Amino acid sequence: MAEFFKADAEKKGIKVLGFEGTEEKSNFDPIITPIKAKNPNVIYFGGIYDQAAPFFKQTREKGVKSKFLGPDGMDSSDLTKIAGKAVVGMYYTSAAGPASALPKAKAFVEDFKKKFGKNPEPYAAEAYDATAIALKAIEAAAKSGKLSREDVATAVRKTKHSGITGEIEFDTKGDRKKALYFVLQVASDDPAKWGDNKIVKQLTIAPPEKK
């Protein structure tokens, strides 16, 4: 993800001051020190929240004021649980929109809260729709009298579903013909308010064309 971001940023004329990969999850000093010296406007972290959260927290503790950006690997309330105020105001992209962007998901969210006592995490609504599609595909494939993995995969691609995340239809590769993407901003350091993150932009994007 970070490599794609770097390549696209450079195409757009954005100066990339540094590029670093790491599997570290606790001590980010060797990375933060040169970042602080270069003083970038933006830091893009292309990983997931359990690694990003301590990095962002330590970066702020070192006095770095750069804006933080990240992909859907940031889309978890645990990001704020670990990083706290360090990530308030940061931007991230996700294919999982909050309930406010999915009118049909309102009842799902209310039922989820009644049963589990908390808001559903990101991708819960998408998982709900995915399960419904899988069950439809299995039922359709079973009608042939032989149920194989390949039969179900083929049936999924032919399935049309009116779900809580919208109208769902697939191309021959199994990608959604039209998928929602969101640019969101972290609104609070309270993990319970993760679902209140601000939608900065909402996009409907078709999958890449075959090459």
Long-range contacts (C-beta under 8 A, 24 or more apart in sequence): 1-46, 1-47, 1-71, 1-73, 2-44, 2-45, 2-46, 2-47, 3-46, 5-44, 5-46, 5-71, 6-44, 9-44, 24-51, 25-50, 25-51, 25-54, 26-54, 28-54, 28-55, 28-58, 28-59, 29-58, 31-55, 32-58, 32-59, 32-62, 32-64, 33-62, 35-59, 35-64, 35-66, 36-62, 36-63, 36-64, 39-64, 39-66, 40-66, 41-66, 41-67, 42-66, 42-67, 42-68, 42-69, 43-67, 43-68, 43-69, 44-69, 44-70, 45-69, 45-70, 45-74, 46-70, 46-71, 46-73, 47-73, 48-73, 48-74, 49-73, 49-74, 49-75, 49-76, 49-78, 49-79, 49-82, 50-78, 50-82, 52-79, 52-83, 53-78, 53-79, 53-81, 53-82, 53-83, 53-87, 54-82, 54-83, 56-83, 56-86, 56-87, 56-90, 57-82, 57-83, 57-84, 57-86, 57-87, 59-86, 60-85, 60-86, 61-86, 67-91, 72-96, 72-122, 75-122, 75-123, 75-184, 76-121, 76-122, 76-194, 77-121, 77-191, 77-192, 77-194, 78-191, 79-186, 79-194, 80-186, 80-188, 80-189, 80-190, 80-191, 80-194, 81-191, 84-189, 85-189, 87-186, 87-189, 88-186, 88-187, 88-188, 88-189, 89-185, 89-186, 90-185, 90-186, 91-183, 91-184, 91-185, 91-186, 91-200, 92-183, 92-184, 92-186, 93-181, 93-182, 93-183, 93-184, 94-122, 94-181, 94-182, 94-184, 95-126, 95-179, 95-180, 95-181, 95-182, 96-122, 96-123, 96-125, 96-126, 96-182, 97-165, 97-180, 97-182, 97-199, 97-202, 98-182, 98-184, 98-195, 98-196, 98-197, 98-199, 99-125, 99-195, 100-195, 100-199, 101-180, 101-182, 101-199, 101-202, 102-164, 102-165, 102-166, 104-163, 104-164, 104-165, 104-166, 105-164, 105-165, 107-164, 108-164, 118-192, 119-192, 119-194, 119-195, 121-194, 122-194, 125-164, 125-165, 126-165, 128-163, 128-164, 129-161, 129-163, 129-164, 129-165, 129-168, 132-161, 132-163, 133-159, 133-161, 133-163, 133-168, 136-161, 171-207, 173-207, 173-210, 175-207, 176-207, 177-206, 177-207, 178-204, 178-205, 178-206, 179-204, 179-205, 179-206, 179-207, 180-204, 181-205
